[in-house]
Amino acid sequence: MLFSEIPGNTTIKKQLINSVKNNRVSHAQLFSGKDGCAKLSLALAYARYLNCNNRTDEDSCGVCSCCIKYQNLSHPDLLLIFPVFKNRTDKLAISDNFVEKWRDFILKNPYQSLNSWTNNINIEKKSVEKVSIYKDEVLSLHKKLALKNFEALNRVVLIWMPELMSNDTPNKLLKLFEEPPKGTIFLLVSESPNLLLPTIRSRFQDVQVKNFSSDEANMALKKINVSIEKINQLKSIAGASLSEMIKLLDDDINSKILFNDLSSWLRLIYKTDIVNISNWVESISLNGRRAQKLFLSYTIKMIRECLIFNFANKDLLKVNDKELEFISKFAPFIHEDNCILIIEELEKAIKSINRNANSKILFFELSLKMVKFIKAKRIYAIN
């Protein structure tokens, strides 16, 4: 990644570039932020800038031998560590066993989530342990760091999702974090830095990355020639999450289909039409797990839009005209006494799908609960 390829984040980019120009590079830095933000992209652009042979005052040159190798994440002095599962065919549970897959995964979409990664490597809980950064990684890393840098002035060890280190891994890395070999820089990229040991966090300089704004997400999609109409369609499903919008773009998901499914379902629930609810459940159960989870996520988004319609400034709504018309009619049934219960049940359903629950049973039970929630009257009226 180049800094210029990352939308927004102007202040952080300047701070990172100035740290290199002023020779004030910390050997241990923690890039943290929510799912879908530019934390990994910024870390990769920074690592590239550190080692670019002809860097400018604003970015890496993009054409030197170092930049070309960083472009496909194959530079020999870029060591990549990320969560993996224990494979029975491999003696050690280390990132090197999955590094080609991880490179392809990130190069396709640098704003990917951990869930997307675990789905990408096809974890089957019956045959493997949970995804993690195991202690085997430490032994492998020590062997690599015992060697001199291959060609770069700065060897970069990038650890993605360090909060998933197994219990016996962090303490084995403390000494390295505190006193790394000469010319070695650790960049940690985390979604939940609070889960890291305080002894680790205290050794790292914080780089806190904010979520993309709606305009920044638009800018990124326009760069890959996505039309305004398509961007608005993606935003109606995913909000301003660039990561989700890119995944939806790859899957060619149509927001009209999601809206039609949701409006049909909620009308049947309102009518307590059990026969047609059963038919609807049969239909959605034929969809794949990804489509089912996307439908539930879209439903959560629309419930939240109903809350905004009821209790906040309507200018904050992120819906199209059809959705607005539907929300204006449905919002009265969503209130402070049932909204949390509805969202909790929808989130539970997503987790159940991840655990391979029977989709027919899941959606039928969810529908019956929704009948109860939507029919529930408000306890307190708004003054």
N, C-alpha and C positions, 0 to 999 in steps of 0.2 A: 504493500500500500504506500502511496504517496500522501503527504498531508493534504495536497490539493484535491485528492479524490474523496476526502472525508467532508461531508457537509458540516457547516457550523463549527462549533468548538474552537472559536478563534482565540480565546484567552489561553486555553490549555496548549494549543499549538505554539503560541508565542513563548510560553513558559518553557516548553520542552526544547524548542529551537535555541532560545537564549541560554539554557543550561549548557548546551553543547558549545555554543559560540564563546561563552565566558569560562569554559573549562570548569564547570561546577556540576558535573554529572554525579549523581548519587549512585553507589554500586548496588543499592537495593531499593526498588520502587514498586509501589502497589497501585495498580490501576483498578478502580472499583466503580461499579455502576449497575443499574438494573438491566434485566434482559432486554436485548435489542438496541442498546446504546453503543457508542463508538469506542468502548474501552479497549477491545482487542485490536481494532483498526489503528487506534492511536499508538498502542504499544508497538505494533509491527512497523508503523511509519517512523516511529522514534528509533527503533533498533536499526532500521535501514539508514536513517539520517546519520546516526552515530558512525556508521562505517562507510558511507558513500565517499568515493574517491574525489568527487568534484562537486560537493554540495554547495548550494547557493545560500543566500541569507534567508531564504524562505522555504526551501525544500531540497530533497535529494535530486540529483541530476537526472536519474531515470535511465541512463544509457551506459554507465560504467559497468565493469564486470560484477561488482558487488550488487548494484541495483538489479541487474538482470537475474542474479541468483536469488535475491530477496523477492523478486517479482513472483517466483513460483515456490517460495519458502524452502529452497534447496541449498541455501548457503551453508557450508560445512561448519561455520562458527555460529550458527543459529541452532541452539539445542531446544527441542520442543518436548514439553512434558504436559500430559493431560490425562484425565481419568480413563481407565480401561477396565476390562473385565478379565478374570483369569481364564485363560484358554487351556484346555487339557492337553493340547498338542504342543504348547510352548512351555519350556522349563521355567522361564521368568515372566512375570506379569509386568511388562514395561511398554512404554509408549512406542518404542521402535517397532514393535510387532504390528502397530496400527498406523504408523506415521503417514503412509501413502494415502490411506483413506482419510485421515484427518486433514492433510493438505488439500485434497480434492474438495472436502467438505467445506473448509474455510474459504478457499479460493472462489468457490461458487457463490458464497454468501458470508462475508466476514462478520455479520451481525447475528450469527446463529446462537441458539440456546443449547443448554445442556441436554434437555429432553430430545431435541432434534438429533444431537450427536448419539445418544443412547439408542434412539430408533434407527439411526443410520447404520450402526454396527450390529443391529439385530440381536439384542440381548434377550435370551430366553431364561427366565428365572429358574426353570426346572433344572437347567444344566450348568449354570454359571453363578458366581457370586456377584454381589452388587458392584456397580461401577465405582472405581476408586483409584487413587494414586498410591500404589503399594510400596512397601519398604524395598522391594526389588529395584525400584527406580533409583533409590539412593546409591546402591552399590554400582549400578550402571553409570550414574552421573559422576561418582568419584573417579571411576576409571577414565571417563572422558576428560575430566578436568585435570587429571594427572599429565595429560599430553599438552604440548604447546598449542597456541592458536594456529590454525592452518594458514590463514592469510590475512585476517582482519585484525585491526588494532584492538577492537573490543569484541570479545566473545560474549554473546547474549544467551542467557538461559531463560526461556520464556515458559512460565508455568501457568497453564489455563485451568481455572477452577481449583485453586489450591485448597479451598475449604473442604474438598473431598479427599484429602489425604487420610489414609487409614491411621488408626490410633498410634501405631508405632513408627510412623514416618516423620512427623514434624520434628521431634527431638533429635533425630539423626541428621536433620538438615540445619539445625541451629548454628552449629560451628561454621558451616559453609556460608550461611547468610551473614554471620558476624565478621568473618575474615575470609572473603572469597579469594581465590588465586588472582594474581596480578592480571589485569586486562579482562576480568570477568564481571559482567553486570547481570543481576537478577531482576527480571520484570515479572511480577505476579499480576494476573488478570482475574478478578474475583467479582462474583455477584453478591456474595454474603461474607464480607470481610469480618463481620462480628463473630463468625464461627471459627476464625483462626485463633490460635493461642496468643494471648497477650504478649508473650515473650517473642513471638514472631512479628506481630504487628509493630512492636516497639522498635524493631530493627529496620523498618521500611518507611520510606518517604511516601506520604499519601498523594495520589493523583485522583481526585474525585471527578467522575465524568457524568454529566447530566444527560437526560433523555433528549432525543431529537425533538425539536419543535415541529409543528405541522408543516411550516414552510421549508424547513431543512429536509424533511422526508420527501416533500414534493421535488425539491431540487435534485436529490439523489436519484429519484425515479425518472426525472426528465433527462438526466444524463445518459440513461440507458434506453432513451426513446420510447418511454411509456406515455401514452396520450393523457391529457387532462381528464377526459371522460373515464378512462380506466383507473387513473389515480383516485378519483372521487369514489369509484366503485370499491376499490380496495380499502379506502379509508372508512367506508361505511361498515366494513366488516372488522377491520383491525385497529380502528382509531388511528393514532399517529405512530404506531409501532412499525418502524422501517423493516425490522427483521420479519415480522409477520406478513407485511405487505409483499416483501420479496418472495417469501414462501408461497403465498397465495398466487402470486404472479407465475411462479414456476408450476403450480398445480392447476393453473387456469381456472380458479374457482370463480363462479358467477354469483354475485351478491343477490341477483334477482331470484335465483333458486333458493337461497337461504331465507330470503324474506318471504317467499311464497310458502315454504315449509313451515316457518315460524307462525305466520298469520293463520294458516290452516289449522295448525296444532292448537293455538290459543283459542280460536273460535270453537273448536270441538270441545276443549276443556271448559269454556264458558257455558256451553250448552249441556255439559255432562253427557255427551253422546258416546257412550261406551262402545257401541258397535263400530262406529267410524273411527274412534280412537284406536281400537284394535287393528283396524285396517291401516291406519297411519303408522302404527308401530311396526306392522309387517313390512311396510314400504321402507321406513328408515333403517330397519335392521338389515336390509339388503345392501346398504351402503358400507363402505369400509370404515375402519376405526378412525382414520384421519378425518373423514367427512363427518362422522358422528361427533367427534370432539370439536370440530369446527362449528357445527350447528349449535352445540351447547355453549361454546364461547361466544358465539354471535347472540344467543339468547341472553346471556349475562350482560353483554354490552347493551342490548335493547332495554333490559330491566333498569340498568343504570341511567339510560337516557330518559326513561319514564320518571325517575326520581328527579333528574335535572328539570324536566318539564314541570313537575309538580312544585318543587321547592327552590329552584335556583333561577338564574338569569337564562332565559331561553336562547340567548345568543351563544351560549356555551354548547348547545346541541350540535352533535356531529352526525347528522342524518340527511338523507335526500328527501325529496318532496313526498314520495310515497310512504316512506318511513315516518315522516312527520305527521302525515294524515292519519296513519295507523296509531301512532303514539298518542295523538290528541284524543283518540277514542278509548285507548286501552289504559292510559296513565291513571285514570281515577281508581282502577282496581289495584294499583301498586301504591302502598303507603308504608308508614314507619312501622306498622305492626306485622307486616308480612314480607317486606323486601329482603331483610337479612335471611329469613328462613328459606326463601326462594333461591337466593344466590348460593347459600350454603349447600342446598340439595343439588343444584346444578354443578357446583364444584366437586361434590362427592361423586356425582355421576361420571365426570371426566376422569377422576382417579380410578373409579371402578372399571371404566373402559381400558385404562392403562393396564389393569390387572386381568384383562381378558374376561370380563364379566359377560354373561349371556345378555346380548343387547335387547332381545325381545322382553325378557323379564325386567330388565333395568328400565327401559323406556315406558313400559306399561305401569310399573310401580311409580315412576316419576310422574306420569300423567295423572294418576289418582291423587298423589300428594299435591300436585298443582291445582287440581279441582278444589281441594280443601283450602289451600292458601288463597286462591283468588276469590273464593266465596266468603272468606273471613271478613267480617266487618271491622272497621276501625274502632279502636277503644276510645281514642281521644280525637276530637274534632279540632281542626285549626280555627283559632279565634279570628 
